[in-house]
Amino acid sequence: MKLRKTMAGVLACAMLATLAGCGSGGTSSAGSTASAASAASGSAEGATYRVGVCQLMQHPALDAATQGFQDALTEAFGDAVTCDVENASGDNSNCVTIINSFVSSDVDLILANATTPLQAAAAATDSIPILGTSITDYATALDVTDWTGSSGRNISGTTDLAPLDGQADMIKELFPDAKNVGLLYCSAEPNSKYQVNVITEYLTELGYTCTEYSFSDTNDLSAVCTSACAASDVIYIPTDNTAANNTELIANIAVPAGVPIVAGEQGICSGCGVATLSIDYYELGRTTGEMAAKILTGEADITTMEVQSAPTFTKMYNPTLCEQLGVTIPEGYTAIEAE
């Protein structure tokens, strides 16, 4: 880990953070008491840090995770940390370009927000610490067959995987008389396929007939979604980034067809679903930022740092779509507030 110990470096970093904030948009909470204390400590030691953030695409869940990550780092280091946030706009090649630029500039740590950036970072460097967030399954993402909870290399992070058995139970609770469940996901996202495989087993045990409807990208999403709606009583969508970026398109097909959707996370549910067992992506990002702070200061060894899960899961529902589709939600669910 590089420690830039000149006061000129500290002042330069402070000026940059003051002008731009930690990451895109210039948002910073460095004025808090905790941030001020951390910043003072960092300045006294003369250490500054540069963090590269590669986010796969823009949508509420990933945006919230990135913001939580930045806020946690700002509280830990104040002006002594600078985050370079880059959005790949859903393009795999952009992820590779962004990650390679971080490696070339020798950043202190890389945040990979979603699976494709994590895979690009893993291929690009074995020395710079890499933290993932919004990752469903690290074994699948990194093609590891004997996953034990930590990578044994320069990679760790947080997972957004909600209990898939709990999501299957939710479908049974809400739609006990349904027979056919369509599983809609993007085939280019390995973590989506992983979730579909797992939840299929749970749903089959509950007596449902499951059929996969995979689309390769947004070009065939409409046709595949139409087919799924025609043959399904209920549709399940996992934590799929492409689906999350196209909820309006999905809703415009599913709602007129009268087919309810249970989603793997809140962002998808708010756009096209009726219910979800979801995590708080902002808090997930904060947890990742706290991990990053320990790595940057040398308090933790990333090679032995276990991947962390979300601390809580919440049953949520979309009041607008539930009303439109005539879905009755039992007690114990929290309404998703309209944006």
Disulfide bonds with the S-S distance in Angstrom:
none
